């Protein structure tokens, strides 16, 4: 009787504990069903199986098998997705990595997806740049072949693809060398150094026979000038030319057309640098022009623009007059550029000067260097591609 009582007592004591375990197991199971975290769900389900094996043991085993198979598959997808990303197969990499929706590789897979998407966008942008650059390079080459250097340079500057820069630079380098040869040829021609002018025109033709400026025609002009040049001996009689130019200068001065008067006086001085009437008349014309533009900011800037244009056209006397006028009339807005181009003009004159007149060459070079120093004090920086290498060499020399 006592034994039976003890068994019953034990049964009743154990029943609440077993009931509590079942309730806890049920609660864990419900939690496993509610969570979106697959690994946490399996962990909760198997904890429920520990408390109530009969109800949840099979569910735990099935869930673990499913989880293991998924994680194993995700391992493979992670490896393949990363490999495809490294091979720049971005769409396939994103497809593989997007299938990893839980597990230890989930966070890293998301980072790799972001990398792939960014790289894909960059690749598309680069392809677009490459396509546009290819079209611009084709247009530049066609314009260059046709002798249209302005259009060639415009299109060449639109080429942004790094792999095409060598071809772009080849075109731009040829254009720059051609332009330098033409400019120097014009300067030599103006200085009546016809042999040097012929050499430079021929060099330009060797670069591009149909380039701007028609160097072939210029060679023919120089040949004609050479035939007309008097033989060494008695100096040419320029009296009639000087008289006519002085008359034109006085007429233009009387009309108040100081620009044309100055041009006529310069024509006289080109024939006779010491002609007194031309020297005094030129000074009068410059003074009148300075007074006219001193209070007109636009006229001042236009004068500088005209001077720089004359420099690039190798009209060095006109360039010096206009740029000097800008500075003496009080131009300040572009003073650095004025000093630089005045120095470049003087240096160009030194380069094309008669090699026998060393004193004149040295005087011009020294004056050019002084102008360059002034330009640097104004913090001016020339655009290298628009300036002759010979000019830049002096500009960049130490101590300048």
Buried (B, 14 or more C-beta within 10 A) or exposed (E): EEEEEEEEEEEEEEEEEEEEBBEBBBEBBEBBEEEEEBBEBBBBBBBBBBBBEEBBBEBBEEBBEEBEEBBEEBBEBBEBBBEBBEEEBBEBBBBBBBEBEBBEBBEBBEEBBEBBEEBBEEEEEEEEBBEBBBEBBEBBBEBBEEBBBEBBBBBBEBBBBEEBBEBBEEBBEBBBBBBBBBBBBBBBBBBBBBEBBBBBBBBBBEBBEEBBBBBBEBBEBBEEEEEEEEEEEEEEEBEEBBEEBBEBBBEBBEEEBBBBBBBBBBBBBBBBEEBEBBBEBBEBBBEBBBEBBBEEEEBBBBBBBBBBEBBBBBBBBBBBBBBBBBBEBEBEEBBBBBBBBBBBBBBBBBBBBEEEEEEEBEBBBEBBBBBBBBBBEBEBEBEEEEBBEBBEEBBEEEEE
